[in-house]
Amino acid sequence: MEAIFDDIAAALREPRTDLWHLSALRAIDMAGKLFLGIAIGLGVGLGMVIAG
């Protein structure tokens, strides 16, 4: 398990400026924002249902 975190840390330290890396980074960022938006929306909706 520690080897996975070591690999991730090494990958994050490597400077990369290629186009694929930037587009993958943007895709991960957009997916995270979408997931967070869905989670917040479901939480608010569920809260409204519980509140009546």
mmCIF file of the N, C-alpha and C atoms, coordinates in Angstrom:
data_MODEL
# 
_entry.id   MODEL 
# 
loop_
_atom_site.group_PDB 
_atom_site.id 
_atom_site.type_symbol 
_atom_site.label_atom_id 
_atom_site.label_alt_id 
_atom_site.label_comp_id 
_atom_site.label_asym_id 
_atom_site.label_entity_id 
_atom_site.label_seq_id 
_atom_site.pdbx_PDB_ins_code 
_atom_site.Cartn_x 
_atom_site.Cartn_y 
_atom_site.Cartn_z 
_atom_site.occupancy 
_atom_site.B_iso_or_equiv 
_atom_site.pdbx_formal_charge 
_atom_site.auth_seq_id 
_atom_site.auth_comp_id 
_atom_site.auth_asym_id 
_atom_site.auth_atom_id 
_atom_site.pdbx_PDB_model_num 
ATOM 1   N N  . MET A 1 1  ? 0.816   -1.188 0.000   1.00 0.00 ? 1  MET A N  1 
ATOM 2   C CA . MET A 1 1  ? 0.000   0.000  0.000   1.00 0.00 ? 1  MET A CA 1 
ATOM 3   C C  . MET A 1 1  ? 0.860   1.253  0.000   1.00 0.00 ? 1  MET A C  1 
ATOM 4   N N  . GLU A 1 2  ? 1.959   1.217  0.746   1.00 0.00 ? 2  GLU A N  1 
ATOM 5   C CA . GLU A 1 2  ? 2.832   2.379  0.791   1.00 0.00 ? 2  GLU A CA 1 
ATOM 6   C C  . GLU A 1 2  ? 3.490   2.630  -0.562  1.00 0.00 ? 2  GLU A C  1 
ATOM 7   N N  . ALA A 1 3  ? 3.725   1.568  -1.314  1.00 0.00 ? 3  ALA A N  1 
ATOM 8   C CA . ALA A 1 3  ? 4.342   1.728  -2.632  1.00 0.00 ? 3  ALA A CA 1 
ATOM 9   C C  . ALA A 1 3  ? 3.431   2.513  -3.562  1.00 0.00 ? 3  ALA A C  1 
ATOM 10  N N  . ILE A 1 4  ? 2.130   2.330  -3.429  1.00 0.00 ? 4  ILE A N  1 
ATOM 11  C CA . ILE A 1 4  ? 1.184   3.083  -4.264  1.00 0.00 ? 4  ILE A CA 1 
ATOM 12  C C  . ILE A 1 4  ? 1.302   4.565  -3.960  1.00 0.00 ? 4  ILE A C  1 
ATOM 13  N N  . PHE A 1 5  ? 1.344   4.917  -2.664  1.00 0.00 ? 5  PHE A N  1 
ATOM 14  C CA . PHE A 1 5  ? 1.454   6.322  -2.296  1.00 0.00 ? 5  PHE A CA 1 
ATOM 15  C C  . PHE A 1 5  ? 2.798   6.903  -2.708  1.00 0.00 ? 5  PHE A C  1 
ATOM 16  N N  . ASP A 1 6  ? 3.852   6.089  -2.667  1.00 0.00 ? 6  ASP A N  1 
ATOM 17  C CA . ASP A 1 6  ? 5.161   6.544  -3.120  1.00 0.00 ? 6  ASP A CA 1 
ATOM 18  C C  . ASP A 1 6  ? 5.133   6.835  -4.623  1.00 0.00 ? 6  ASP A C  1 
ATOM 19  N N  . ASP A 1 7  ? 4.462   5.959  -5.385  1.00 0.00 ? 7  ASP A N  1 
ATOM 20  C CA . ASP A 1 7  ? 4.347   6.182  -6.826  1.00 0.00 ? 7  ASP A CA 1 
ATOM 21  C C  . ASP A 1 7  ? 3.542   7.436  -7.127  1.00 0.00 ? 7  ASP A C  1 
ATOM 22  N N  . ILE A 1 8  ? 2.471   7.636  -6.389  1.00 0.00 ? 8  ILE A N  1 
ATOM 23  C CA . ILE A 1 8  ? 1.645   8.832  -6.596  1.00 0.00 ? 8  ILE A CA 1 
ATOM 24  C C  . ILE A 1 8  ? 2.445   10.086 -6.261  1.00 0.00 ? 8  ILE A C  1 
ATOM 25  N N  . ALA A 1 9  ? 3.166   10.054 -5.168  1.00 0.00 ? 9  ALA A N  1 
ATOM 26  C CA . ALA A 1 9  ? 3.967   11.214 -4.766  1.00 0.00 ? 9  ALA A CA 1 
ATOM 27  C C  . ALA A 1 9  ? 5.053   11.507 -5.798  1.00 0.00 ? 9  ALA A C  1 
ATOM 28  N N  . ALA A 1 10 ? 5.682   10.457 -6.322  1.00 0.00 ? 10 ALA A N  1 
ATOM 29  C CA . ALA A 1 10 ? 6.719   10.650 -7.343  1.00 0.00 ? 10 ALA A CA 1 
ATOM 30  C C  . ALA A 1 10 ? 6.109   11.209 -8.620  1.00 0.00 ? 10 ALA A C  1 
ATOM 31  N N  . ALA A 1 11 ? 4.919   10.743 -8.979  1.00 0.00 ? 11 ALA A N  1 
ATOM 32  C CA . ALA A 1 11 ? 4.263   11.246 -10.187 1.00 0.00 ? 11 ALA A CA 1 
ATOM 33  C C  . ALA A 1 11 ? 3.860   12.701 -10.033 1.00 0.00 ? 11 ALA A C  1 
ATOM 34  N N  . LEU A 1 12 ? 3.458   13.097 -8.839  1.00 0.00 ? 12 LEU A N  1 
ATOM 35  C CA . LEU A 1 12 ? 3.060   14.487 -8.625  1.00 0.00 ? 12 LEU A CA 1 
ATOM 36  C C  . LEU A 1 12 ? 4.263   15.425 -8.615  1.00 0.00 ? 12 LEU A C  1 
ATOM 37  N N  . ARG A 1 13 ? 5.430   14.908 -8.242  1.00 0.00 ? 13 ARG A N  1 
ATOM 38  C CA . ARG A 1 13 ? 6.629   15.748 -8.222  1.00 0.00 ? 13 ARG A CA 1 
ATOM 39  C C  . ARG A 1 13 ? 7.219   15.959 -9.603  1.00 0.00 ? 13 ARG A C  1 
ATOM 40  N N  . GLU A 1 14 ? 6.952   15.067 -10.541 1.00 0.00 ? 14 GLU A N  1 
ATOM 41  C CA . GLU A 1 14 ? 7.535   15.173 -11.869 1.00 0.00 ? 14 GLU A CA 1 
ATOM 42  C C  . GLU A 1 14 ? 6.925   16.352 -12.627 1.00 0.00 ? 14 GLU A C  1 
ATOM 43  N N  . PRO A 1 15 ? 7.757   17.226 -13.147 1.00 0.00 ? 15 PRO A N  1 
ATOM 44  C CA . PRO A 1 15 ? 7.196   18.333 -13.942 1.00 0.00 ? 15 PRO A CA 1 
ATOM 45  C C  . PRO A 1 15 ? 6.807   17.851 -15.335 1.00 0.00 ? 15 PRO A C  1 
ATOM 46  N N  . ARG A 1 16 ? 5.566   18.046 -15.690 1.00 0.00 ? 16 ARG A N  1 
ATOM 47  C CA . ARG A 1 16 ? 5.105   17.647 -17.014 1.00 0.00 ? 16 ARG A CA 1 
ATOM 48  C C  . ARG A 1 16 ? 4.340   18.814 -17.621 1.00 0.00 ? 16 ARG A C  1 
ATOM 49  N N  . THR A 1 17 ? 4.582   19.038 -18.888 1.00 0.00 ? 17 THR A N  1 
ATOM 50  C CA . THR A 1 17 ? 3.900   20.142 -19.560 1.00 0.00 ? 17 THR A CA 1 
ATOM 51  C C  . THR A 1 17 ? 3.272   19.704 -20.873 1.00 0.00 ? 17 THR A C  1 
ATOM 52  N N  . ASP A 1 18 ? 3.163   18.399 -21.094 1.00 0.00 ? 18 ASP A N  1 
ATOM 53  C CA . ASP A 1 18 ? 2.581   17.946 -22.350 1.00 0.00 ? 18 ASP A CA 1 
ATOM 54  C C  . ASP A 1 18 ? 1.071   18.178 -22.361 1.00 0.00 ? 18 ASP A C  1 
ATOM 55  N N  . LEU A 1 19 ? 0.504   18.189 -23.546 1.00 0.00 ? 19 LEU A N  1 
ATOM 56  C CA . LEU A 1 19 ? -0.902  18.513 -23.723 1.00 0.00 ? 19 LEU A CA 1 
ATOM 57  C C  . LEU A 1 19 ? -1.810  17.463 -23.089 1.00 0.00 ? 19 LEU A C  1 
ATOM 58  N N  . TRP A 1 20 ? -1.427  16.193 -23.166 1.00 0.00 ? 20 TRP A N  1 
ATOM 59  C CA . TRP A 1 20 ? -2.278  15.143 -22.607 1.00 0.00 ? 20 TRP A CA 1 
ATOM 60  C C  . TRP A 1 20 ? -2.389  15.280 -21.104 1.00 0.00 ? 20 TRP A C  1 
ATOM 61  N N  . HIS A 1 21 ? -1.302  15.667 -20.471 1.00 0.00 ? 21 HIS A N  1 
ATOM 62  C CA . HIS A 1 21 ? -1.331  15.827 -19.020 1.00 0.00 ? 21 HIS A CA 1 
ATOM 63  C C  . HIS A 1 21 ? -2.266  16.973 -18.639 1.00 0.00 ? 21 HIS A C  1 
ATOM 64  N N  . LEU A 1 22 ? -2.203  18.073 -19.369 1.00 0.00 ? 22 LEU A N  1 
ATOM 65  C CA . LEU A 1 22 ? -3.054  19.215 -19.055 1.00 0.00 ? 22 LEU A CA 1 
ATOM 66  C C  . LEU A 1 22 ? -4.521  18.884 -19.290 1.00 0.00 ? 22 LEU A C  1 
ATOM 67  N N  . SER A 1 23 ? -4.821  18.167 -20.366 1.00 0.00 ? 23 SER A N  1 
ATOM 68  C CA . SER A 1 23 ? -6.217  17.826 -20.625 1.00 0.00 ? 23 SER A CA 1 
ATOM 69  C C  . SER A 1 23 ? -6.724  16.811 -19.603 1.00 0.00 ? 23 SER A C  1 
ATOM 70  N N  . ALA A 1 24 ? -5.872  15.875 -19.183 1.00 0.00 ? 24 ALA A N  1 
ATOM 71  C CA . ALA A 1 24 ? -6.275  14.917 -18.158 1.00 0.00 ? 24 ALA A CA 1 
ATOM 72  C C  . ALA A 1 24 ? -6.504  15.624 -16.830 1.00 0.00 ? 24 ALA A C  1 
ATOM 73  N N  . LEU A 1 25 ? -5.665  16.578 -16.528 1.00 0.00 ? 25 LEU A N  1 
ATOM 74  C CA . LEU A 1 25 ? -5.828  17.342 -15.296 1.00 0.00 ? 25 LEU A CA 1 
ATOM 75  C C  . LEU A 1 25 ? -7.133  18.117 -15.314 1.00 0.00 ? 25 LEU A C  1 
ATOM 76  N N  . ARG A 1 26 ? -7.452  18.723 -16.448 1.00 0.00 ? 26 ARG A N  1 
ATOM 77  C CA . ARG A 1 26 ? -8.709  19.473 -16.568 1.00 0.00 ? 26 ARG A CA 1 
ATOM 78  C C  . ARG A 1 26 ? -9.907  18.524 -16.471 1.00 0.00 ? 26 ARG A C  1 
ATOM 79  N N  . ALA A 1 27 ? -9.811  17.341 -17.070 1.00 0.00 ? 27 ALA A N  1 
ATOM 80  C CA . ALA A 1 27 ? -10.902 16.371 -17.013 1.00 0.00 ? 27 ALA A CA 1 
ATOM 81  C C  . ALA A 1 27 ? -11.129 15.893 -15.577 1.00 0.00 ? 27 ALA A C  1 
ATOM 82  N N  . ILE A 1 28 ? -10.051 15.653 -14.843 1.00 0.00 ? 28 ILE A N  1 
ATOM 83  C CA . ILE A 1 28 ? -10.182 15.229 -13.450 1.00 0.00 ? 28 ILE A CA 1 
ATOM 84  C C  . ILE A 1 28 ? -10.798 16.349 -12.622 1.00 0.00 ? 28 ILE A C  1 
ATOM 85  N N  . ASP A 1 29 ? -10.406 17.580 -12.888 1.00 0.00 ? 29 ASP A N  1 
ATOM 86  C CA . ASP A 1 29 ? -10.958 18.721 -12.173 1.00 0.00 ? 29 ASP A CA 1 
ATOM 87  C C  . ASP A 1 29 ? -12.450 18.865 -12.450 1.00 0.00 ? 29 ASP A C  1 
ATOM 88  N N  . MET A 1 30 ? -12.844 18.739 -13.713 1.00 0.00 ? 30 MET A N  1 
ATOM 89  C CA . MET A 1 30 ? -14.255 18.866 -14.070 1.00 0.00 ? 30 MET A CA 1 
ATOM 90  C C  . MET A 1 30 ? -15.076 17.716 -13.471 1.00 0.00 ? 30 MET A C  1 
ATOM 91  N N  . ALA A 1 31 ? -14.523 16.508 -13.475 1.00 0.00 ? 31 ALA A N  1 
ATOM 92  C CA . ALA A 1 31 ? -15.235 15.372 -12.891 1.00 0.00 ? 31 ALA A CA 1 
ATOM 93  C C  . ALA A 1 31 ? -15.414 15.563 -11.387 1.00 0.00 ? 31 ALA A C  1 
ATOM 94  N N  . GLY A 1 32 ? -14.408 16.102 -10.734 1.00 0.00 ? 32 GLY A N  1 
ATOM 95  C CA . GLY A 1 32 ? -14.512 16.374 -9.302  1.00 0.00 ? 32 GLY A CA 1 
ATOM 96  C C  . GLY A 1 32 ? -15.569 17.414 -9.004  1.00 0.00 ? 32 GLY A C  1 
ATOM 97  N N  . LYS A 1 33 ? -15.622 18.465 -9.824  1.00 0.00 ? 33 LYS A N  1 
ATOM 98  C CA . LYS A 1 33 ? -16.644 19.496 -9.623  1.00 0.00 ? 33 LYS A CA 1 
ATOM 99  C C  . LYS A 1 33 ? -18.040 18.945 -9.884  1.00 0.00 ? 33 LYS A C  1 
ATOM 100 N N  . LEU A 1 34 ? -18.173 18.100 -10.910 1.00 0.00 ? 34 LEU A N  1 
ATOM 101 C CA . LEU A 1 34 ? -19.469 17.491 -11.211 1.00 0.00 ? 34 LEU A CA 1 
ATOM 102 C C  . LEU A 1 34 ? -19.911 16.599 -10.054 1.00 0.00 ? 34 LEU A C  1 
ATOM 103 N N  . PHE A 1 35 ? -19.002 15.762 -9.555  1.00 0.00 ? 35 PHE A N  1 
ATOM 104 C CA . PHE A 1 35 ? -19.327 14.877 -8.443  1.00 0.00 ? 35 PHE A CA 1 
ATOM 105 C C  . PHE A 1 35 ? -19.715 15.671 -7.209  1.00 0.00 ? 35 PHE A C  1 
ATOM 106 N N  . LEU A 1 36 ? -18.982 16.747 -6.919  1.00 0.00 ? 36 LEU A N  1 
ATOM 107 C CA . LEU A 1 36 ? -19.293 17.570 -5.761  1.00 0.00 ? 36 LEU A CA 1 
ATOM 108 C C  . LEU A 1 36 ? -20.654 18.238 -5.924  1.00 0.00 ? 36 LEU A C  1 
ATOM 109 N N  . GLY A 1 37 ? -20.949 18.720 -7.124  1.00 0.00 ? 37 GLY A N  1 
ATOM 110 C CA . GLY A 1 37 ? -22.240 19.344 -7.378  1.00 0.00 ? 37 GLY A CA 1 
ATOM 111 C C  . GLY A 1 37 ? -23.387 18.367 -7.211  1.00 0.00 ? 37 GLY A C  1 
ATOM 112 N N  . ILE A 1 38 ? -23.203 17.150 -7.712  1.00 0.00 ? 38 ILE A N  1 
ATOM 113 C CA . ILE A 1 38 ? -24.244 16.129 -7.558  1.00 0.00 ? 38 ILE A CA 1 
ATOM 114 C C  . ILE A 1 38 ? -24.421 15.772 -6.084  1.00 0.00 ? 38 ILE A C  1 
ATOM 115 N N  . ALA A 1 39 ? -23.326 15.633 -5.366  1.00 0.00 ? 39 ALA A N  1 
ATOM 116 C CA . ALA A 1 39 ? -23.402 15.284 -3.947  1.00 0.00 ? 39 ALA A CA 1 
ATOM 117 C C  . ALA A 1 39 ? -24.109 16.380 -3.155  1.00 0.00 ? 39 ALA A C  1 
ATOM 118 N N  . ILE A 1 40 ? -23.805 17.635 -3.439  1.00 0.00 ? 40 ILE A N  1 
ATOM 119 C CA . ILE A 1 40 ? -24.463 18.734 -2.732  1.00 0.00 ? 40 ILE A CA 1 
ATOM 120 C C  . ILE A 1 40 ? -25.939 18.772 -3.092  1.00 0.00 ? 40 ILE A C  1 
ATOM 121 N N  . GLY A 1 41 ? -26.241 18.603 -4.370  1.00 0.00 ? 41 GLY A N  1 
ATOM 122 C CA . GLY A 1 41 ? -27.643 18.607 -4.795  1.00 0.00 ? 41 GLY A CA 1 
ATOM 123 C C  . GLY A 1 41 ? -28.445 17.493 -4.152  1.00 0.00 ? 41 GLY A C  1 
ATOM 124 N N  . LEU A 1 42 ? -27.874 16.295 -4.110  1.00 0.00 ? 42 LEU A N  1 
ATOM 125 C CA . LEU A 1 42 ? -28.567 15.191 -3.452  1.00 0.00 ? 42 LEU A CA 1 
ATOM 126 C C  . LEU A 1 42 ? -28.735 15.442 -1.959  1.00 0.00 ? 42 LEU A C  1 
ATOM 127 N N  . GLY A 1 43 ? -27.736 16.018 -1.336  1.00 0.00 ? 43 GLY A N  1 
ATOM 128 C CA . GLY A 1 43 ? -27.837 16.327 0.097   1.00 0.00 ? 43 GLY A CA 1 
ATOM 129 C C  . GLY A 1 43 ? -28.909 17.340 0.381   1.00 0.00 ? 43 GLY A C  1 
ATOM 130 N N  . VAL A 1 44 ? -28.985 18.381 -0.422  1.00 0.00 ? 44 VAL A N  1 
ATOM 131 C CA . VAL A 1 44 ? -30.030 19.397 -0.228  1.00 0.00 ? 44 VAL A CA 1 
ATOM 132 C C  . VAL A 1 44 ? -31.400 18.786 -0.499  1.00 0.00 ? 44 VAL A C  1 
ATOM 133 N N  . GLY A 1 45 ? -31.514 18.019 -1.590  1.00 0.00 ? 45 GLY A N  1 
ATOM 134 C CA . GLY A 1 45 ? -32.790 17.384 -1.908  1.00 0.00 ? 45 GLY A CA 1 
ATOM 135 C C  . GLY A 1 45 ? -33.247 16.425 -0.824  1.00 0.00 ? 45 GLY A C  1 
ATOM 136 N N  . LEU A 1 46 ? -32.330 15.614 -0.340  1.00 0.00 ? 46 LEU A N  1 
ATOM 137 C CA . LEU A 1 46 ? -32.668 14.672 0.727   1.00 0.00 ? 46 LEU A CA 1 
ATOM 138 C C  . LEU A 1 46 ? -33.046 15.414 2.004   1.00 0.00 ? 46 LEU A C  1 
ATOM 139 N N  . GLY A 1 47 ? -32.345 16.492 2.298   1.00 0.00 ? 47 GLY A N  1 
ATOM 140 C CA . GLY A 1 47 ? -32.677 17.293 3.473   1.00 0.00 ? 47 GLY A CA 1 
ATOM 141 C C  . GLY A 1 47 ? -34.069 17.899 3.363   1.00 0.00 ? 47 GLY A C  1 
ATOM 142 N N  . MET A 1 48 ? -34.429 18.336 2.146   1.00 0.00 ? 48 MET A N  1 
ATOM 143 C CA . MET A 1 48 ? -35.762 18.915 1.961   1.00 0.00 ? 48 MET A CA 1 
ATOM 144 C C  . MET A 1 48 ? -36.841 17.836 2.096   1.00 0.00 ? 48 MET A C  1 
ATOM 145 N N  . VAL A 1 49 ? -36.544 16.631 1.612   1.00 0.00 ? 49 VAL A N  1 
ATOM 146 C CA . VAL A 1 49 ? -37.509 15.532 1.735   1.00 0.00 ? 49 VAL A CA 1 
ATOM 147 C C  . VAL A 1 49 ? -37.708 15.157 3.206   1.00 0.00 ? 49 VAL A C  1 
ATOM 148 N N  . ILE A 1 50 ? -36.623 15.079 3.946   1.00 0.00 ? 50 ILE A N  1 
ATOM 149 C CA . ILE A 1 50 ? -36.717 14.720 5.361   1.00 0.00 ? 50 ILE A CA 1 
ATOM 150 C C  . ILE A 1 50 ? -37.433 15.810 6.144   1.00 0.00 ? 50 ILE A C  1 
ATOM 151 N N  . ALA A 1 51 ? -37.164 17.078 5.818   1.00 0.00 ? 51 ALA A N  1 
ATOM 152 C CA . ALA A 1 51 ? -37.770 18.185 6.522   1.00 0.00 ? 51 ALA A CA 1 
ATOM 153 C C  . ALA A 1 51 ? -39.275 18.272 6.239   1.00 0.00 ? 51 ALA A C  1 
ATOM 154 N N  . GLY A 1 52 ? -39.686 17.718 5.117   1.00 0.00 ? 52 GLY A N  1 
ATOM 155 C CA . GLY A 1 52 ? -41.118 17.697 4.819   1.00 0.00 ? 52 GLY A CA 1 
ATOM 156 C C  . GLY A 1 52 ? -41.452 18.767 3.895   1.00 0.00 ? 52 GLY A C  1 
# 
